[in-house]
Amino acid sequence: MISKWMSVIVMLVTFVNGARNEDGIQPCAKVHTSSSVVPLGSPVTATCVIREDCPLVTGQAVHIEWRLDDRLIPSSPEASESSRVSRAVISSFNHTRAILTCCIQASPPQVVAGVEIRAGYPPEAPQNLTCQTNLTNPITITCSWDPGQRETHLPTQYSLHTEMWAENENYSYKLPQGVHHYTIPRFEFVLFYDMKIYVKAVNELGETTSAPLVLEPVSSAKFDPPSIQVISKRYGCLRLNWNLSPDQAWLQSCGLLNLEYRFKSVDSTQWNDPVLVQNAKTPVDMCHLLHWTRYFAQIRVRYQQSPWSEWSSSQSGVTLESAPTGRLDSWMEISEDPLLKQLNISLFWKPSKRFRANGQNVSYIVLVQKRVVCSTRENYCTFSLSRSVKKVYVKAVNAAGKSSPTVVQIYKHKAHPVVLDATAVPYGNNSFLVQWRSMDSSGLSDYVVKWRPLLKSGLSHIQFDIAGQNQSSIVITGSFEPYKPYGISVYPRFMDGIGPPKTFNAYLREKAPSMVPKLHIQKTWNSDIKITWDEIPLDQRNGKIQDYTVFYWNQKGPVNVVNVDTEKRSVILKDPSVHGAVLMVSTFGGSLNGSAVHFEFQPFDEVASAMIVIGSVFGLSLLIIFIVLTCFSKHERFKGIFWPVVPDPANSFVLRLTSESTQYTHPSCDSEDPIYLSHLSFPDIPMKLSKEEDDLWINSSEETSDLGESICGSPFITEYSGSNSDSVPYATVVFSGFCNSPPPKEPHVYLRSESTQPLLEAEEPFTPKCYQNLALGGMTEEQHFFGPSHDCVPEEVADPESLWDDFPFLRALAMNDTEND
């Protein structure tokens, strides 16, 4: 735009400064150049000639200078001419457009002539000429090309040329500047005849022509997307009925169209590779498909080597149903019923990679020796079997038939551990990568990885997958939810059994727990503070609990931190001046703090603690003093309370039996010279013994209480049993009354103990003699203890006083009895 204005200004100045003659106003000077349009970067030569009658130089010396736009360029006067002629040379013209002016030196300089010079490049030959026939009404051919990468900087004219040899007709089409495509109307070409097409480019520096394109218009036609209909006619195949659009339907019957189809199953995301059908006619069969599977199909068409049409819209069809094929993967959990001697079995299965349902409404049956024990549409079943059964069979069933049976061995549990450790880490948005370490073991067939959501119950939520014996990891995929716990187990499976699993919990993603348990605070006996808390419910953990952290502080000191193991849920603080505490629960996904708990203990607690300590020390001191006094005291009566003296019957004598001797058995009686015995047992029996009662006493196998065993306890305590004592049984003395009771009407009875310890050296073991009541003189039949009186006949009657020497305790009883009488 600036160059154009400069050209106008130069022309006006030239005419204003021009000379007037009979032909009109003539310019004072004129500039001659080799060309006004030159290749960019080429040299330019210009000459300026000033007229003799130019009023600006009349009677003056002329000094000429040159300017290119606003820049002064060097010049030289022509040698053969006067000073009114000047010549300028530009070695390299690098402007696409510029004004070269001739000026007379003055103040200011006067322009007397000028010329515009343009520079550029000749056009490049058009590239990539393509033409495509449109068969929709109206039928046309559209051609397009690439003008080239280099800008010419000069106006370039493009024209499209066609030559039809059969019709001997040529057509040329000029295009507006900057347009590089053209649409040829239908009446200027023939569909089934070859034609030549090329493009010509022209500018002020030259012209070029593209490479010619020879084509049959119909072979360059791009068809509209066809329409299809999918029909199922035979097993493993789908039939495709297809049609061209109504404007192109007349070409479908020519039999020269090529067709490609592609398909994918309903659960696939990728199309299979296109299949080519040459000289296609409708319909087309698409075979080698899976049974009872829904497929989506698309087709496209072209005429010989013409461009392919766009893919048709997807249409779906289902192949015919057939019996299931392939095997099932299975997993079995076994428990024994010891009462019924049966096996309780939970059997799980799922399709293997080679299994094909080949139909709808697939169900499963479990058979044991041709007997159906389970029929279900689920992927699991529970039943009971005898221990003698070694295998079961699973079949898949649909409307077309049954699959071949899958054999499931009933494995026994083996105690041999193989899996040493197992972990699971998130793998994507809905998968876990399960990894394990195991030891080498012979007979290992594979690994079974089982998982289930811990917040849901029921066998329907249990899933499993199988890994090979050489694998140590597997990716399990399912409907895993974030922040929910899942129990995962890895089982080693052998040819003859199942090994113990390695079980753990895993989370797909973790975050901080939803709640923090409340702290329970109490003081221990030694003024320590014990803090406990409950376990967080499983559904509110949101991850695996890593640790518990207790923050506690007093009123003046800093905050202290204690980390607690996840299994303990309690901590003991040794600082009795704790003022408050906070519990923080952490997972891998975050931490949550609970509410601060503030507590204060009254000063009385400290006083009470001190009093307890002082009281304990004082009580311990009294106990020590009491033990010392008891052990070293010389007061025999005081010592007798704790260490009673047990008299030796063989080496004892008694002058009189006093009331103190029986202080534990009956009320006191008056006596002058007390002699202390250990104890006497006075059973409470009837005043008169009948013959049956007497025999019962005599023949009883129970041990009777005696003098010796009275050392260990009171005979009036009902729980006391002489047979449990370590003392030596001696005798049981039976009276009809005590102390000052009236004299008995019946003679006293003295019963010999059943002790096997000999009391007298002359007495033979286990052959006791008969004894009589010496104080009364004589013996009645009721007084016999060891046997009937006819078996005990004294050989001779000894002196009564000499017999008391052998029985000092009985002698004392006799003396006391005499006094009471």
SVG drawing of the C-alpha trace seen along z (x, -y; Angstrom):
<svg xmlns="http://www.w3.org/2000/svg" viewBox="-33 -31 66 150">
<polyline fill="none" stroke="black" stroke-width="0.4" points="0.0,0.0 2.8,-2.4 4.5,-1.7 1.3,-2.5 1.1,-5.8 4.7,-6.6 4.1,-5.8 1.2,-8.3 3.2,-11.0 6.1,-10.5 3.8,-10.9 2.2,-14.0 5.6,-15.6 6.8,-14.7 3.9,-16.4 4.1,-19.5 7.8,-20.0 7.3,-19.2 7.7,-21.6 4.8,-22.9 4.9,-22.7 2.5,-22.4 1.8,-18.7 1.0,-19.5 2.9,-19.2 5.9,-16.9 7.9,-15.5 11.2,-17.1 12.9,-13.7 12.4,-10.0 13.8,-6.8 14.5,-3.8 15.0,-0.3 15.8,3.1 12.5,4.5 9.9,3.4 9.5,7.0 12.7,8.9 13.6,12.1 14.1,11.5 17.8,10.9 18.8,10.1 20.7,6.9 18.7,3.8 20.1,1.0 18.3,-2.3 19.1,-5.5 17.6,-9.0 17.5,-11.6 16.5,-15.2 15.0,-17.3 16.7,-20.4 13.6,-22.5 13.0,-21.4 12.4,-24.7 14.2,-23.3 17.6,-23.1 17.4,-26.1 20.6,-28.1 21.9,-26.0 24.4,-23.2 22.6,-19.9 23.5,-17.4 21.4,-14.2 21.0,-11.7 19.1,-8.4 16.9,-7.1 15.3,-3.6 12.3,-4.4 14.0,-6.6 17.5,-5.2 20.1,-7.1 22.0,-4.8 25.2,-5.6 25.1,-6.8 27.4,-7.9 26.9,-10.3 27.1,-8.8 30.4,-9.6 29.0,-10.4 26.3,-12.5 26.0,-15.8 25.4,-16.2 21.6,-15.8 22.0,-12.0 22.7,-9.7 22.9,-6.0 22.3,-3.8 23.1,-0.1 21.5,2.1 23.6,5.2 20.9,7.3 17.3,6.2 16.0,7.8 12.6,5.9 9.4,7.5 8.2,4.0 10.1,0.6 10.1,-3.0 13.3,-4.1 13.4,-7.9 15.7,-10.3 16.2,-13.7 17.9,-17.0 20.1,-18.2 18.5,-21.2 17.1,-22.3 15.0,-20.3 15.8,-17.7 13.4,-17.8 12.1,-14.5 12.0,-14.7 11.2,-11.1 10.6,-7.6 9.6,-4.0 8.2,-1.1 10.2,2.2 8.6,5.5 10.5,8.7 9.4,12.3 9.7,15.9 8.2,17.8 5.4,20.3 6.2,23.8 4.5,26.7 1.3,27.7 1.7,30.9 -0.6,33.7 -3.3,33.2 -6.3,35.4 -9.8,35.8 -12.8,37.5 -16.1,38.2 -19.2,37.6 -22.0,40.0 -24.8,38.3 -27.0,35.9 -25.7,33.8 -22.7,36.0 -19.5,34.0 -15.7,34.3 -13.8,32.3 -10.1,31.7 -7.6,30.1 -3.9,29.5 -1.1,28.1 0.4,24.8 3.8,25.5 5.6,24.5 7.4,21.3 5.6,17.9 6.0,16.2 5.2,12.6 3.6,12.0 0.1,12.5 -0.2,16.1 -3.0,17.3 -4.1,21.0 -6.2,22.8 -7.5,26.4 -7.5,28.2 -9.3,31.4 -8.9,33.4 -11.3,36.2 -9.8,38.3 -12.9,40.2 -15.0,37.1 -12.1,35.0 -13.1,32.2 -10.9,29.9 -12.0,27.6 -10.1,24.9 -11.2,23.4 -9.6,20.3 -9.6,19.9 -9.6,16.8 -6.3,15.9 -5.7,18.0 -8.1,20.8 -6.6,24.3 -9.6,26.5 -12.3,26.8 -15.5,28.8 -16.1,30.0 -19.8,30.2 -21.4,33.6 -22.0,32.5 -18.3,32.0 -17.1,35.5 -18.1,39.2 -18.2,41.7 -16.7,44.7 -14.2,43.0 -10.7,42.0 -9.8,38.3 -6.6,36.2 -6.5,33.5 -3.7,31.1 -3.2,27.6 -1.2,24.6 0.3,21.8 1.3,18.4 2.8,15.2 5.0,12.3 8.1,14.3 6.9,17.5 4.5,20.4 4.5,24.1 2.3,27.1 1.5,30.0 1.9,33.7 -1.2,34.9 -3.7,37.2 -5.4,39.8 -8.4,41.4 -11.8,43.0 -14.3,40.8 -16.2,43.7 -12.9,45.3 -12.3,42.1 -15.8,42.2 -16.2,42.5 -19.4,44.3 -21.7,43.3 -21.6,45.6 -23.8,48.7 -26.5,50.0 -26.4,53.5 -28.7,56.0 -27.3,58.9 -29.0,62.3 -28.1,65.5 -28.7,68.5 -26.2,71.3 -23.9,72.3 -20.8,70.1 -21.9,67.7 -23.7,64.4 -25.1,63.3 -24.7,59.7 -27.3,58.2 -26.0,54.8 -27.2,52.1 -25.8,48.9 -27.5,45.6 -30.5,44.9 -28.4,42.5 -25.8,45.2 -27.9,48.4 -27.7,48.6 -24.0,49.5 -24.6,52.4 -25.6,54.9 -22.5,54.3 -20.5,56.9 -17.3,54.8 -17.5,53.5 -15.1,54.6 -16.2,55.0 -14.5,55.2 -16.2,56.2 -15.0,56.2 -16.6,57.3 -16.1,57.5 -17.9,59.3 -20.0,57.4 -17.4,57.6 -14.5,56.5 -13.3,53.0 -11.1,53.7 -12.3,54.5 -10.7,57.4 -8.7,56.9 -10.9,56.2 -11.8,59.1 -11.7,58.3 -14.4,59.7 -13.8,58.9 -16.6,58.5 -19.0,58.7 -22.6,59.3 -25.2,59.3 -25.4,61.1 -22.0,61.8 -21.5,64.6 -19.2,63.8 -18.1,67.2 -15.7,68.8 -17.6,67.1 -18.3,68.3 -21.7,69.8 -24.4,67.8 -22.2,64.6 -23.4,61.2 -21.3,59.5 -21.2,56.0 -20.4,55.7 -19.5,52.9 -18.8,52.8 -17.4,50.4 -17.3,50.6 -15.4,49.2 -15.2,49.5 -12.0,51.3 -9.2,49.0 -11.4,46.1 -11.3,44.7 -13.1,46.7 -16.4,45.5 -16.8,44.6 -17.6,47.5 -21.3,48.2 -23.1,47.9 -22.7,50.9 -25.3,53.6 -25.4,56.5 -26.4,60.1 -26.2,63.3 -24.9,66.6 -26.9,69.8 -26.9,71.6 -25.0,74.8 -24.0,77.0 -21.3,75.5 -17.7,76.4 -14.5,76.3 -13.7,76.9 -14.4,75.1 -11.9,73.8 -12.9,75.0 -12.1,74.5 -13.3,76.6 -13.5,75.9 -13.9,79.1 -14.9,79.5 -15.5,82.8 -18.6,83.6 -17.3,86.0 -20.8,86.9 -22.2,87.9 -18.8,89.0 -19.4,86.9 -17.7,84.2 -19.3,80.8 -18.2,79.3 -18.5,75.8 -17.7,76.0 -16.9,73.0 -16.3,72.8 -15.9,70.3 -15.4,70.4 -11.8,71.1 -10.2,69.2 -11.2,72.0 -14.8,72.4 -17.6,71.2 -21.2,71.1 -22.5,71.1 -26.0,70.2 -28.1,68.3 -29.5,69.3 -26.6,71.5 -26.9,73.6 -24.6,76.0 -25.1,79.5 -22.8,81.4 -22.8,85.1 -21.5,87.9 -21.5,91.3 -24.2,90.2 -26.3,88.8 -27.1,85.1 -26.3,83.5 -26.7,79.9 -28.3,77.9 -27.9,74.2 -27.4,71.1 -24.9,69.7 -21.1,70.3 -21.1,72.2 -22.9,75.1 -22.8,76.7 -23.5,80.4 -22.4,83.3 -20.7,86.5 -19.4,89.7 -15.8,89.8 -15.3,92.6 -16.1,90.3 -13.0,89.2 -14.2,87.0 -17.3,85.1 -18.2,83.9 -19.5,80.5 -21.4,79.9 -22.6,76.7 -26.1,76.9 -28.0,74.8 -31.0,75.3 -28.8,76.9 -27.2,79.5 -24.6,80.2 -20.8,79.7 -18.3,82.5 -17.9,83.1 -15.2,81.3 -13.6,83.6 -13.1,82.1 -10.9,84.1 -11.8,84.0 -8.5,82.9 -7.5,83.6 -5.9,80.9 -2.1,81.2 -0.1,79.7 2.9,79.1 3.3,75.2 4.6,74.0 3.5,70.3 5.9,68.3 4.6,64.8 2.0,63.0 1.1,59.4 -1.2,57.4 -0.8,53.9 -3.3,51.9 -2.9,52.4 -4.9,49.8 -8.4,48.7 -10.0,52.1 -7.3,54.7 -4.7,56.1 -1.3,57.4 -1.0,60.4 2.6,61.6 3.9,64.5 7.1,66.3 7.1,70.1 9.5,72.9 10.2,75.6 7.9,78.6 7.4,81.7 3.9,82.5 2.8,78.9 0.3,78.4 -0.8,74.8 -1.8,71.9 -5.3,70.8 -5.9,67.2 -9.2,66.6 -10.7,63.3 -13.9,61.9 -15.2,58.6 -15.0,58.7 -18.0,56.4 -20.3,58.8 -21.2,62.3 -22.4,65.2 -20.7,67.6 -21.8,65.6 -19.1,63.0 -16.2,65.4 -14.1,65.4 -10.9,67.1 -8.3,67.3 -5.6,69.9 -1.9,69.4 0.6,71.8 3.1,73.7 6.0,71.5 4.2,68.2 4.8,66.0 2.3,63.2 -1.1,62.7 -3.3,59.7 -6.9,60.2 -9.6,58.1 -13.1,57.5 -15.6,55.0 -13.2,53.8 -14.2,50.6 -11.8,48.1 -11.6,47.9 -13.2,51.4 -11.3,54.4 -10.9,57.6 -9.6,60.9 -7.1,62.6 -5.8,66.1 -3.1,67.9 -3.4,71.8 -0.8,74.2 -2.6,77.1 -0.9,80.4 -1.8,83.5 -3.2,85.1 -4.2,82.3 -4.4,78.6 -1.7,77.0 -2.3,74.4 -3.0,70.9 -1.4,67.5 -4.3,65.1 -4.1,61.3 -6.3,58.2 -5.9,55.6 -7.3,52.2 -7.5,50.9 -7.1,47.3 -6.9,46.0 -7.8,42.9 -7.9,41.7 -10.3,43.6 -13.9,42.3 -13.8,42.3 -11.5,42.4 -12.5,44.5 -13.2,42.8 -10.4,42.9 -11.1,44.6 -8.9,43.3 -8.2,44.8 -5.5,44.6 -3.7,47.6 -2.8,48.5 0.7,46.9 -0.7,43.6 0.1,44.4 -2.5,43.6 -3.8,46.3 -5.6,45.3 -7.6,47.8 -9.8,47.6 -12.0,49.9 -11.3,51.3 -12.5,49.4 -15.3,51.1 -14.1,52.7 -16.4,50.6 -15.0,47.4 -11.2,48.1 -10.9,47.1 -7.5,48.8 -5.1,51.0 -4.4,49.5 -0.7,48.8 -0.4,47.6 -2.1,45.6 -0.4,42.5 -1.2,41.0 -0.4,37.3 -0.5,36.3 0.5,33.2 0.4,31.6 -0.4,28.0 3.2,26.7 5.2,29.3 5.5,30.0 3.4,32.5 4.7,36.1 4.1,38.8 3.6,42.5 3.2,44.9 1.1,48.0 1.1,51.3 -2.2,52.0 -2.9,55.1 -2.6,53.6 -5.1,50.6 -3.8,49.5 -1.0,47.5 0.2,46.8 1.5,43.3 4.1,43.0 3.4,39.3 0.6,38.8 0.3,35.1 -1.2,35.7 -3.8,33.0 -5.1,34.2 -4.6,36.7 -5.5,37.1 -5.6,40.3 -4.5,40.3 -5.2,43.3 -3.2,43.7 -3.5,45.7 -1.4,45.5 -4.0,43.1 -4.0,40.6 -4.5,39.9 -7.4,38.7 -7.2,37.1 -9.9,37.8 -11.3,35.3 -9.0,34.1 -9.8,35.6 -9.0,33.4 -8.9,35.0 -7.8,33.9 -7.3,36.0 -8.2,34.4 -5.3,33.9 -7.0,36.4 -5.8,39.1 -2.2,38.3 -3.0,38.3 -4.8,41.6 -1.9,43.1 0.5,42.0 -1.8,43.4 -2.0,46.7 1.8,46.9 2.1,45.9 -0.6,48.4 1.1,51.2 4.5,50.5 2.8,50.4 0.9,53.6 4.0,55.4 5.9,54.2 3.2,55.6 3.3,58.9 7.1,59.2 6.9,58.3 4.1,60.9 6.0,63.6 9.2,62.8 7.2,62.9 5.5,66.0 8.6,67.9 10.7,66.7 8.1,66.4 8.5,68.4 4.8,68.4 3.8,72.0 0.1,71.3 0.6,68.6 2.8,70.9 0.4,73.7 -2.2,71.8 -0.1,71.8 2.1,74.9 0.1,77.3 2.2,80.0 1.2,83.5 1.8,85.9 3.3,89.3 0.7,91.8 3.3,94.4 5.3,92.0 2.5,90.0 0.8,90.1 -2.2,88.1 -3.0,87.6 -6.5,86.1 -8.4,85.0 -9.5,81.4 -11.9,79.1 -9.0,77.3 -8.2,80.5 -11.4,80.3 -11.6,76.6 -12.4,76.9 -15.1,79.6 -17.4,78.8 -18.2,76.2 -15.6,75.8 -15.6,77.9 -14.1,77.0 -10.8,78.7 -7.9,77.9 -4.8,79.1 -5.2,78.7 -3.3,81.1 -3.3,80.1 -4.0,82.7 -4.1,82.0 -7.7,82.9 -10.4,85.4 -13.2,86.3 -16.7,86.6 -19.1,87.8 -22.8,87.1 -24.4,90.6 -27.6,91.8 -27.7,92.6 -28.3,96.2 -26.9,98.2 -29.0,100.8 -27.6,104.0 -27.9,102.8 -26.4,99.5 -23.5,101.1 -22.8,103.4 -22.9,100.4 -20.2,98.7 -18.2,101.8 -18.3,102.9 -18.0,99.4 -15.2,99.1 -14.8,95.3 -12.0,94.1 -13.0,92.6 -11.7,89.5 -9.2,89.9 -6.9,88.2 -4.1,87.8 -6.2,86.3 -7.7,83.8 -4.4,81.9 -5.4,80.8 -8.8,79.4 -11.9,79.3 -14.2,82.3 -17.2,80.0 -16.5,78.6 -18.7,80.6 -16.2,80.4 -13.5,82.1 -12.6,85.6 -10.1,87.6 -9.2,89.6 -7.7,86.6 -5.2,85.9 -1.7,86.9 -1.9,87.7 -1.9,91.2 -5.4,92.4 -5.6,93.6 -9.0,94.2 -12.5,92.8 -14.0,92.5 -17.8,92.6 -19.6,91.1 -23.3,90.7 -22.8,87.2 -20.3,84.5 -19.0,82.8 -21.7,82.6 -24.3,84.7 -26.0,87.4 -24.2,90.7 -24.9,92.9 -27.2,95.8 -25.3,97.9 -21.6,98.6 -19.2,96.5 -17.9,97.6 -14.3,97.3 -13.8,98.1 -10.5,99.1 -9.4,97.2 -8.8,98.8 -5.2,97.5 -2.6,99.9 0.0,98.2 0.9,100.5 0.6,98.7 2.1,101.4 5.2,103.4 3.5,106.6 0.6,106.0 0.6,107.8 -0.3,105.8 -3.8,106.3 -4.6,108.7 -6.1,106.6 -7.1,108.0 -10.3,107.4 -10.3,104.7 -12.6,104.0 -13.6,101.1 -11.3,101.5 -12.8,98.8 -16.1,100.7 -14.6,104.1 -15.9,106.5 -17.1,106.3 -20.5,106.7 -21.3,107.9 -22.1,104.4 -18.5,103.3 -16.9,105.7 -15.1,103.8 -13.0,106.2 -15.3,109.2 -17.7,111.2 -17.0,111.9 -16.7,115.6 -13.7,115.0 -11.9,113.0 -11.5,115.0 -8.9,113.6 -6.5,116.2 -6.0,114.6 -7.0,111.5 -4.2,109.2 -4.0,106.5 -6.1,103.5 -3.5,101.0 -0.8,102.6 -3.0,102.2 -3.3,98.4 0.4,98.1 0.0,99.1 -3.0,96.7 -2.3,93.5 -5.0,91.6 -7.7,94.1 -6.5,94.1 -7.1,90.4 -10.6,90.8 -11.3,93.4 -10.1,91.1 -12.2,88.3 -15.2,90.5 -14.8,91.6 -14.8,88.0 -17.8,87.2 -19.7,90.1"/>
</svg>
